[in-house]
Amino acid sequence: SMLYLVGLGLGDAKDITVKGLEAVRRCRRVYLEAYTSVLTVGKEALEEFYGKELILADREMVEQEADSLLKEADVCDVAFLVVGDPFGATTHSDLVLRAVKLGIPYKVIHNASIMNAVGCCGLQLYNFGEMVSIVFWTDTWKPESFFDKIEKNRQNGMHTLCLLDIKVKEQSLENLMKGRKIYEPPRYMSVNQAAEQLLAIIQNRRLQGEKPEITENTICVGLARVGAPDEKIASGTLQQMSTVELGAPLHSLIVTGTMHPLELEMLKLFSVDSSSFENNACQKTT
């Protein structure tokens, strides 16, 4: 028996690889991991295409019941489907380590993830620095640590891919305290919201007498639904990113570092307003 970790890619049901599909059809139980990302199609569309019933695996299940899921893999083939690539989220390394501990063999079937697909905007993948996650702020919690990482990347001339917060199956504090399994509606951070939080941090830093490395005029790229037929890319200043219209989730934001002329040429294909590129405030001379 075998545990398969299968990447589904970024688009719809057909983005699974041939190798991945063969594995899914071989397996007696197929789990669909449903919290680190979102597919552009529903579970039913996948079931129809794969010819298999899928069991939705949410975070609670994977983190708390991983061992029982793995015990099944001891007696029959089990597939664990992940949107994007299986190792886009750390949870899945945990699954592999547990499988090894239980002596269950595993196979990984890779696919495209946001980490390589961002190349679609024309920025070179090897010019990206550390990736960051931008989380939803609350009234009482406004972390800024991601900003420091973006600044550090920019000082090194590197671009930063910012993954934007997803809140799925979150409970309100009250429901959590009372042990009620009532969940808030899902929320997906937009490029606009991410840009607004970055602009707020820039203001804060200036008030503290700092000169932030990133300003309102720093060239950024907003991406939406990468890999889907209605993918959208927009490039422009950080200020422009706070108002650009990119539509439905999932969104990602890139803060650029030093750009090669070829990268700039590509980004201009997606410019919100060509004048943002002319006043080369975006170009750091290194």
N, C-alpha and C positions, 0 to 999 in steps of 0.2 A: 504494500500500500504506500501511498505517497501524498504529501501535502504540496499542492501547487499554489504558488503566489502569482497571480496573473494580472498584468497591467492592462487596462482597458483603453488607454489613450485618452484623447481630449475631446473627441467629437461625439459621435453617436454609436449605436450598436455595432456598426460595421468597422469601427476602428480597432477592434480586437485583432491580434495577429492570427494567421492561419494556425500557427503552433499553439497559440492560446485557446483558440476555438476547439481544436482537437482535444486539448486537455480538459476543457469544460465538458465536452460531450462524453468523455471517458469517465468523469467523476460521478459518484453516487450522490454526494452532497455538494451543493455550490452556495457559498456565502457571498453576499455583496456588501462590501464595507461601505458604510453610508454616512461618514461624518467628516472625513478630512478634505473632501472635495465634493463637487456636484456634477452629475452628468447632465447633458442637455436633453436627454430623453429619459422617460420614466422606466421603472423596473419592468413594467409589462412589455415594453418594446424590446428590452433585452431578452426577456423570457421567450418571446415569440421567435426572435432571431436565433437564439442558442438552442431552442427546443428543450429547455430545462427550467424547472422551477427554481427560483432563487430565494434564499433565506436572507432577510435583511439583518446585517450585523451592525448594531450601533455601538458607540464607544463603551457603554456599560458592559455590553455583552463581551466585547473583545477584551476589555481589561479585566473583567471579573470572571468570565466563564471560558477564558482561553483554553484552560486545561481540558475541559469537557469537549470542546471543539476539536482539540488535538487528539483526544482519545478515540474519536471517531476515525481520524486519519490512520489510526493503528489497525483498524479492521477493513477500511475501504478507502478508495481515493477521494480526497476532499480538495475542492478548489476554493481559494479565497480571492475574490475579485476586487481590484483596487483601481479607482479612477486615476488616470495618468500612469505613473510607474510605481511598482510595488514599494520602492524605497523612498518615495517622496515624503513619507511620514515615519517618525521613529518607532511608533507602535509596532510596525511590521518587523523591525529588527528584533523586538521583544518576542514576537511570535516565532521567529526562526530559532532564537536561543532556547525557547521552551521546547520546540520540536526536537532540537538536537539533544537536549537533556533527557527527553522521553524516548530517544532512539528512533524517532520518526524521520525517514528521509524526506527531503523537500527539494523542489525545483522552482526556480524563478523564471518567469517569462516576461521580459521587459517590454516597455512601450514608450511612446512619447509622453513627456510630462511638461508642465509649464516651464521647468528649468531649462529645457533645450528649445522648446517651441518659441520662447521669447525672441529667438533669432529672427523671427518673421518681421520684426520692425527694422532690421538692418544693423542693429548694434552687434558687434562681434562677441560671441560667447566667452572667449578667453579674456575679454576686457572687463568682465564682471567681477566684483569683489564679493565679500560676504553677503549672503542674502538676509533680509530682515522680514519680520512679521509686524504689521501695524495693527494694533488692537483697538477695538472700540473704547473710547473714553467714557467714563461715567462722571456724575457730578462730583464724586469724591475721589476718583482714581484716574489720574492723567499721566501715565508713565511717559518718559521721554527717551528711554535708553536706546530705542531704535534710531533716534536722530543722531546720536553719537556715532553709531556704526556707519550711517550714511555719510556723515562728515568725514570719517576716517577713510572710507572708500574713495571719496572725492579728492581728499588730499593726496591719495596715491594714484589719482587719475582714473580710478575704476568706476564703472557703473554699478548701481545697486538695484537689484530686483526686490521690490517690496510686495510680499504676499499680503492680501488684505483679509481682515477678520471674517470668519464665518461663525454664526451662532446658530447651531442646530440642536434641538432637544435640550435647551437651557431651561432651568427652573428659576422662578422668582425666589428671592430669599425667603419669603413667607412660606411658599409651598415646600421649599427645601426643608425649612425648620419643622414644618408640620408633617413632613414625610409624605406629602401628596404628590403622586406622579402626574402632575399637570405641567405641561411644557409651554414655554413662550413660543409665539410664531417665529419661524426662522428669519434671521437677518443676515444680509450680506453687505459688507462694506463696499461703497462705490469709490471710484477714483476721486470724485468730488469731495467726499468725506475725508479721505486720506489726505488730500491736498490741503483741506481746511485745517486739519490737525497739524500738519507740517508748518503751515503759515502761522498758526497760533504759537508754535514753539519758537519760530524765528522771531516773532514779536517779543515773547518772553525773554529770549536770550539778549535781545537788544536792550531791553529794559534793565537787564543785569549788567549792561556795559560791555557785552561781548560783540564780536563781529562774526556772525555765523558764516560758515563756509558755503552754505546754501542760501539763496535769496529768492525773492519773488520772481526773479528773471532767470533762474536756473532752468535749463531746458530739461523737460521731463517727457515721458511717453506714457499715455494711458492705453491700456489694452482691455478688451472685453471679449469674452467667449472665444478665446484663442482656440483654433482648431475646428470651430463650428462653422457652418456655411455663412452665418451672419456675423462673423468675427469683425471687430472694429478696432482700429488703431488710430490714435490721435497724438501728434507731437506738438509741443509748444512750451510756454513758460509754466512754472509751477502755479502762478496766478491763473493762467488760462485753464489749468487742469481742475481748478475749483469750480468751473462753470461749464466745462465741456459736456456734451450729451453723448453718453455711451450706451444707454439702455440697460437691459437686463443683466444679471450677474452671469458669471463670475468676473470680477475686475482685478487687474494687477496694475501696479505703477512702477515705472523705472525712473530713477533719478540719475541723469547722465554724469559721467566724469569727463575726462579729456577725450575729445572725439577726433578720430581719423577723418580726413576729408571724404573718404568713401562712406563712412558711417553717417556723416552729415548729409551727404547727397541722398542717401536712403531715407533718412528721417524726414527730409523735405517733402518726400512723396506723401507724407501723412500729416503735413503741418496744418494746424488750425488756422494760422494766419502767417503768411510767408515773412512778414516783417519781423516776427520774433527771431528769425534766424539771421536777419540782416544786421541788426544792432549787436554784433557779436559779443554781447555781454556774456553770452553762454560759454564762450571759448576761454578756457584757462590756458595761459601760456605756461608751458612747463619747460 
